[in-house]
Structure formats: structure tokens, C-alpha cells
Amino acid sequence: MNKAVDISFSFLILLWVLPSGTIMGFPVKIIAFAICAFFLILAVLSKGKALIYTKRITYLFFISITMFIWMIIAVVNGYTAGLIPMVKYVGPFIGTLILADLYFTNFSTEYSIRKLGRLIYISCIFFVSFKIIFEILLLLNILSYENLMFVFNDILSANVMTLQIPFGSVSMWRISTSNDLIPFTLLGFDLIFYKRNFLSRFITLLAAFFFSLITYSRLVFLHFVVIILCFVFYSFREYGRKRTTLIRLVMISILSLVIISVFLYQNSETYTTIQSYIFSRFDSIAVSDSDIIRNTQFGYLFNGFVDHPLFGNGFGSYVKGYIRSQNNIFSYELEYLSFLYQFGLIGFLLIIIGLISVAYSFMVNRTNFKEYKLFIIINFFLWVFKPFFNPYMFSSVSAMVIIESYLLPYYISFLKADSTS
């Protein structure tokens, strides 16, 4: 029965990493989650042994009960339309963390950790390659925009954000999906901690660079810069005591800075192309329009919060005069402010801060490997920073980022042990 739990949990993780659709109107992820939970319960009953619970699960159940109180507030205030979408949003996040905690505490072994780590690696490599290949096909006009949307919307049933990006004489396409941070988190771990030859690391770096360009997300750009800085920091910390290696690292760093400086001051076509690309993402008309939308959101949400500062407007509540999405009417780019609008100060402290503390406990406190802790803490703060400007902090994809940050240090440590034995 343990094998059934391993297989079903592995399948669930695979669906969390890759875009997945629906079967007869039901999300495949929810079906996989139910199957995994069923086998987990069945395994416990067959053993006649009680599950081991952690404090995290107790906190998550307490937060779930607290949410029910704010559901009542929503009904009283007339926001019943937002209840079900909000449950679909937060439910998989809490449920996945509970299931993962139970699995890792009661069923996981070194073999299963290795298998899960390998599965995440393969699926992430496939997803990154899939996006890069699609981008190349679009640039070569072999694939049309309509074909791209057909694959994501009709085959995968996955939401994708697209945009034409000027890049010199050609136009790149933005291909951004909700699960972009999952492969990017893995690329960071792989580049910094998985010790391989120079060529393999260079390929990983190029893959991360092109993936960030295609994703065209400011958060992913920031994440990429953080990965590079962490890579330099960990390299100096590991090799810095070796005099020859230290001198090489310093010389490479100085040479790189000189080349970058010379390049930036050259009025070349390449420089102009890169400048226009950066400008289009950070200071274009489209970005200004997006920021105007955020300013509008701020006015509506802040006024709604001021009207109900302590308990908010209720679970899943939304600005009735300003709905951003018909599918997720509670969702706004200024997600923290939208949570204050929903839960007020008291609910925000109990629910949102509670979920953040559980995520911190899962990602950081459970890490038994000190050499990875700094990078994981940085990843945690990037995760916490995202909802200031983007939604979906408590989604199933977000839960997968947390699980990945817990799992990968174990997996990479096992790989290191193999290479030294």
C-alpha cells in the first residue's frame, strides 16, 4: 500500500509542476489530490497505526476553521459569489501542504525522496525546454500564435499570458504561466549546489536566462539576479580558501565587470536592442497602464478596508464596482491589500500571517542542511514579496514551490553522497 501512496503522490507532484487540464469539467489536479489522499488513508487503515501529526498540520486546521468564521462574515455582507472561487484558490494550497507533511513524516524514505527529486528534475527540464522550443518556433514563424493558444487553452486547459516584445528586428513572444517559479526554483538549486562540470553549469545558466526572457516577469528577472548573486557568494565561500581558485574567481569577476561596462557604453545595435527590451518591460506604455490599474485597485481596496478595518468584508469578498476577473473575482494584483479588504487586521493576522508562518516552518525550519539555508531563506522572502504586486500567493503552484524548497536539499545531498562514495 505504501507503493500506491508513493505513486499517487509522485503523480500529484508531476501535475503540480506541469500545466494540466480537466476531465469532464473536473480539474485533473483535484482528482489526483483526492486519489492520493484516498491511498494515504487506506495505507494507514491497513497498518492499523495512527498517523504522526506535526504542529504545522494543527496550525493549518486552525486556520481552516478560522476561515469558516470569515465565510460567515462574507455571507452577511453579501459576498457569497466569491466564496466558492476563494475555496478553490486556498483549499488546494492548504490541502497540498497537509498531504505533503503527512507524506514526508509518515511514508517517505531515501528511495522515495530520490524518485521525487528525479521526477521534479525531469518535469522541470521538460517544461523549460517546451517553452524555449515554442519560442524558437514562434520566432521562425513555424508556429503561429493561434497554435500556441490552442495548445495551452484547448489541450492543457492552462492560463497563459502572452505579449509581443520588441527585440531588434524581430518580436519575441511572452509565454508566462502560473507555475513559472517552480522550474526557476529548481534551476537555482541546480546551478548553485549541484556540483558538475563547467559546461553543464553554463547550460543551466543559459536555460535560466532564456526562460526568464520568455516568461517576461519582473519577479522572475529579480529571481534570476538573486540566483546569480547567490552563485557568486557560494562559489567564493566554497573555494575562497584555496588561493589559486580565489585569484581565478576574482579575475573572472573583474573581467566580467570590465566587459559589461565597455559593452554598456557602446552605442551598438546589440546595446540598443537590449535597452529597448528592458525599457519595454519596466518603462513602457503597457507597464504604465498596468501600474494605473494597480493604483485604481489601491483606491477601491483601501477604502473598503477602512470601512471594515478589524474584521474586513469576509472570505472571498471583492470590490463590487471593480472586478478584475470573472473566474476569481476576489483576486487583485495588490494581493496583500485585497487580503486586508477581506479579513481586516484581525483576520489578516490569524489567516495570512498564519499561513506565512507555516510556509516558513516548512521551507526553512525543516531544513537540516545549513549550507542551503541562506538560499532557501532568500527564496522564502521572494515568495513573501510577490503578493505586493501579483496575485496567487496561496495557490496549488505556490504550495509546490514550498514543497520543492523542502525536497531539493535532501535530493541534492543524496546526489553529493553518491559522487563522494
TIFIDREN-330224 format. One record per residue (C-alpha): z, y, x; residue number from 1. Coordinates in steps of 0.02 Angstrom, whole numbers, plus 50000, padded with zeros to 5 digits. Example, Ala and Ser with C-alpha at 12.3 -4.5 7.8 and 13.67 -1.06 7.14 Angstrom:
BEGIN
     up  north   east   nr
  50390  49775  50615    1
  50357  49947  50684    2
# end
This chain:
BEGIN
     up  north   east   nr
  50000  50000  50000    1
  50031  50116  50148    2
  49848  50095  50193    3
  49797  50157  50020    4
  49908  50310  50045    5
  49830  50343  50217    6
  49652  50328  50150    7
  49682  50436  49996    8
  49772  50570  50097    9
  49633  50569  50227   10
  49504  50589  50088   11
  49603  50734  50016   12
  49609  50820  50186   13
  49421  50795  50205   14
  49388  50880  50038   15
  49504  51023  50085   16
  49405  51056  50245   17
  49230  51042  50170   18
  49163  51130  50014   19
  49172  51013  49864   20
  49115  51022  49685   21
  49159  50948  49517   22
  49139  50783  49423   23
  49115  50802  49235   24
  49191  50975  49244   25
  49346  50922  49343   26
  49367  50985  49523   27
  49348  50843  49648   28
  49497  50908  49747   29
  49613  50895  49597   30
  49553  50717  49563   31
  49582  50670  49746   32
  49754  50750  49741   33
  49802  50650  49586   34
  49741  50487  49665   35
  49838  50521  49824   36
  49997  50563  49727   37
  49974  50403  49623   38
  49961  50291  49777   39
  50109  50379  49858   40
  50218  50347  49706   41
  50154  50168  49693   42
  50196  50137  49877   43
  50373  50199  49851   44
  50398  50092  49696   45
  50329  49937  49782   46
  50451  49959  49927   47
  50599  49995  49814   48
  50651  50129  49937   49
  50689  50311  49899   50
  50581  50448  49972   51
  50653  50558  50108   52
  50653  50739  50050   53
  50660  50892  50161   54
  50731  51064  50120   55
  50553  51129  50105   56
  50522  51022  49952   57
  50684  51082  49873   58
  50630  51263  49902   59
  50458  51229  49831   60
  50530  51153  49672   61
  50649  51301  49655   62
  50502  51422  49674   63
  50404  51324  49543   64
  50548  51338  49419   65
  50563  51523  49458   66
  50378  51545  49421   67
  50407  51472  49248   68
  50526  51617  49211   69
  50390  51741  49259   70
  50268  51645  49147   71
  50381  51689  49000   72
  50376  51872  49055   73
  50186  51862  49056   74
  50181  51792  48879   75
  50299  51928  48818   76
  50188  52062  48897   77
  50028  51987  48825   78
  49952  51913  48984   79
  49927  51733  48925   80
  49743  51737  48979   81
  49796  51744  49161   82
  49922  51601  49155   83
  49803  51452  49174   84
  49695  51530  49311   85
  49853  51576  49408   86
  49922  51400  49391   87
  49755  51331  49455   88
  49771  51451  49602   89
  49952  51425  49656   90
  49976  51247  49592   91
  49864  51159  49721   92
  49946  51261  49861   93
  50123  51206  49814   94
  50069  51030  49767   95
  49974  51002  49929   96
  50121  51060  50036   97
  50240  50946  49939   98
  50121  50798  49957   99
  50091  50833  50142  100
  50277  50850  50177  101
  50313  50685  50089  102
  50171  50600  50181  103
  50218  50661  50355  104
  50403  50625  50327  105
  50386  50452  50248  106
  50217  50373  50290  107
  50134  50449  50443  108
  50125  50357  50609  109
  50046  50397  50776  110
  49893  50299  50720  111
  49877  50397  50557  112
  49901  50564  50648  113
  49763  50516  50769  114
  49650  50467  50624  115
  49684  50628  50528  116
  49658  50734  50683  117
  49492  50647  50718  118
  49440  50671  50537  119
  49477  50858  50543  120
  49381  50874  50706  121
  49228  50784  50639  122
  49226  50876  50472  123
  49252  51047  50555  124
  49114  51014  50683  125
  49000  50962  50540  126
  49043  51119  50439  127
  49016  51238  50586  128
  48852  51152  50633  129
  48799  51155  50450  130
  48820  51345  50441  131
  48736  51379  50609  132
  48587  51268  50563  133
  48571  51353  50393  134
  48574  51523  50478  135
  48436  51471  50600  136
  48330  51402  50458  137
  48350  51566  50363  138
  48302  51669  50517  139
  48146  51561  50543  140
  48101  51577  50357  141
  48103  51388  50341  142
  48242  51401  50212  143
  48244  51533  50077  144
  48393  51625  50006  145
  48366  51534  49840  146
  48378  51365  49930  147
  48540  51420  50012  148
  48618  51469  49845  149
  48556  51307  49766  150
  48646  51203  49899  151
  48811  51297  49883  152
  48814  51334  49697  153
  48724  51186  49619  154
  48758  51044  49742  155
  48926  51090  49819  156
  48990  51197  49674  157
  49064  51311  49807  158
  49076  51500  49802  159
  48983  51584  49945  160
  48973  51768  49991  161
  48804  51821  50059  162
  48735  51982  50129  163
  48586  52032  50235  164
  48642  52101  50403  165
  48528  52206  50513  166
  48513  52131  50687  167
  48374  52216  50784  168
  48202  52166  50720  169
  48273  52026  50612  170
  48400  52014  50473  171
  48542  51889  50483  172
  48625  51819  50329  173
  48810  51818  50297  174
  48867  51645  50240  175
  49051  51660  50202  176
  49156  51533  50107  177
  49340  51523  50064  178
  49376  51386  50191  179
  49308  51476  50346  180
  49480  51491  50428  181
  49502  51301  50432  182
  49367  51264  50563  183
  49407  51425  50653  184
  49589  51372  50674  185
  49530  51208  50748  186
  49409  51296  50868  187
  49556  51399  50932  188
  49664  51246  50965  189
  49517  51155  51044  190
  49470  51297  51163  191
  49647  51336  51220  192
  49738  51169  51227  193
  49612  51027  51234  194
  49578  51017  51421  195
  49396  50973  51453  196
  49258  51024  51572  197
  49187  51199  51583  198
  49027  51158  51487  199
  49121  51087  51337  200
  49234  51239  51328  201
  49085  51355  51343  202
  49000  51266  51196  203
  49161  51283  51094  204
  49168  51468  51135  205
  48985  51493  51084  206
  49012  51397  50922  207
  49162  51507  50879  208
  49063  51664  50921  209
  48911  51620  50814  210
  49021  51555  50673  211
  49113  51723  50670  212
  48946  51817  50664  213
  48885  51711  50519  214
  49050  51724  50425  215
  49044  51914  50448  216
  49228  51932  50407  217
  49336  52064  50489  218
  49483  51944  50485  219
  49380  51809  50573  220
  49324  51939  50703  221
  49507  51980  50733  222
  49548  51795  50742  223
  49410  51771  50871  224
  49478  51911  50982  225
  49653  51836  50968  226
  49586  51665  51020  227
  49503  51740  51175  228
  49662  51835  51223  229
  49768  51679  51198  230
  49645  51577  51301  231
  49660  51700  51446  232
  49851  51706  51428  233
  49873  51517  51426  234
  49749  51494  51570  235
  49847  51616  51679  236
  50011  51535  51630  237
  49948  51362  51671  238
  49851  51399  51831  239
  49932  51560  51888  240
  50049  51474  52011  241
  49902  51398  52103  242
  49848  51536  52221  243
  49663  51490  52233  244
  49644  51467  52045  245
  49738  51628  52012  246
  49621  51726  52127  247
  49470  51649  52038  248
  49539  51695  51867  249
  49572  51874  51922  250
  49398  51890  51998  251
  49314  51818  51842  252
  49413  51938  51732  253
  49369  52090  51840  254
  49186  52039  51849  255
  49178  52014  51661  256
  49253  52186  51630  257
  49129  52266  51751  258
  48981  52181  51668  259
  49042  52230  51494  260
  49072  52410  51550  261
  48899  52426  51629  262
  48818  52347  51476  263
  48905  52462  51354  264
  48845  52618  51444  265
  48664  52561  51449  266
  48554  52636  51313  267
  48461  52473  51293  268
  48385  52389  51141  269
  48514  52250  51151  270
  48655  52376  51152  271
  48580  52467  51003  272
  48562  52303  50908  273
  48743  52254  50937  274
  48801  52430  50897  275
  48709  52430  50730  276
  48780  52258  50689  277
  48959  52314  50722  278
  48928  52477  50629  279
  48861  52384  50477  280
  49023  52283  50465  281
  49152  52418  50500  282
  49074  52584  50451  283
  48927  52557  50335  284
  48898  52614  50155  285
  48938  52439  50092  286
  49105  52441  50183  287
  49143  52615  50115  288
  49104  52554  49938  289
  49219  52405  49965  290
  49359  52520  50026  291
  49333  52632  49874  292
  49360  52478  49764  293
  49523  52444  49857  294
  49579  52624  49830  295
  49543  52606  49644  296
  49641  52444  49640  297
  49786  52529  49728  298
  49799  52662  49592  299
  49797  52538  49448  300
  49913  52410  49527  301
  50038  52534  49597  302
  50056  52622  49430  303
  50082  52454  49344  304
  50214  52408  49473  305
  50304  52575  49449  306
  50311  52543  49262  307
  50398  52374  49290  308
  50472  52382  49466  309
  50606  52246  49452  310
  50525  52102  49358  311
  50342  52152  49355  312
  50218  52113  49217  313
  50227  51924  49228  314
  50146  51772  49310  315
  49957  51792  49312  316
  49960  51970  49243  317
  49814  52084  49280  318
  49758  52262  49258  319
  49680  52259  49084  320
  49568  52408  49118  321
  49510  52343  49287  322
  49470  52157  49302  323
  49392  52105  49468  324
  49345  51926  49422  325
  49324  51841  49254  326
  49372  51673  49332  327
  49527  51737  49423  328
  49573  51892  49325  329
  49738  51910  49420  330
  49651  51915  49591  331
  49631  52078  49688  332
  49590  52118  49870  333
  49759  52205  49886  334
  49846  52041  49852  335
  50023  52088  49903  336
  50017  52238  49787  337
  49950  52127  49648  338
  50100  52012  49676  339
  50216  52161  49659  340
  50123  52204  49499  341
  50151  52027  49435  342
  50326  51987  49495  343
  50412  52153  49532  344
  50533  52168  49677  345
  50647  52026  49620  346
  50507  51903  49587  347
  50418  51953  49747  348
  50572  51913  49850  349
  50604  51747  49761  350
  50425  51683  49746  351
  50313  51765  49876  352
  50440  51782  50018  353
  50500  51607  49973  354
  50325  51534  49994  355
  50300  51629  50157  356
  50465  51560  50224  357
  50413  51383  50178  358
  50247  51410  50267  359
  50340  51474  50421  360
  50454  51323  50418  361
  50306  51206  50404  362
  50198  51289  50536  363
  50324  51350  50665  364
  50495  51267  50644  365
  50420  51093  50633  366
  50326  51116  50796  367
  50407  51007  50929  368
  50289  51066  51065  369
  50342  51230  51145  370
  50176  51253  51234  371
  50088  51277  51066  372
  50220  51381  50980  373
  50158  51555  51030  374
  49981  51519  50968  375
  50048  51445  50805  376
  50159  51598  50776  377
  50007  51710  50803  378
  49908  51605  50678  379
  50053  51620  50555  380
  50054  51810  50568  381
  49865  51816  50545  382
  49890  51712  50387  383
  50026  51832  50328  384
  49919  51984  50371  385
  49766  51929  50270  386
  49833  51970  50093  387
  49849  52155  50136  388
  49660  52164  50116  389
  49597  51996  50049  390
  49649  51876  49910  391
  49684  51688  49902  392
  49837  51676  50012  393
  49911  51536  49905  394
  49756  51428  49880  395
  49721  51247  49925  396
  49621  51307  50076  397
  49770  51411  50134  398
  49880  51256  50120  399
  49757  51163  50230  400
  49771  51296  50366  401
  49961  51269  50365  402
  49942  51078  50372  403
  49813  51094  50511  404
  49930  51203  50615  405
  50063  51068  50598  406
  49950  50920  50632  407
  49838  50977  50777  408
  49977  50998  50909  409
  50027  50816  50881  410
  49846  50757  50888  411
  49804  50855  51046  412
  49965  50795  51130  413
  49914  50616  51097  414
  49744  50652  51175  415
  49827  50728  51327  416
  49939  50575  51344  417
  49784  50464  51341  418
  49699  50564  51479  419
  49851  50556  51595  420
  49890  50371  51567  421
# end
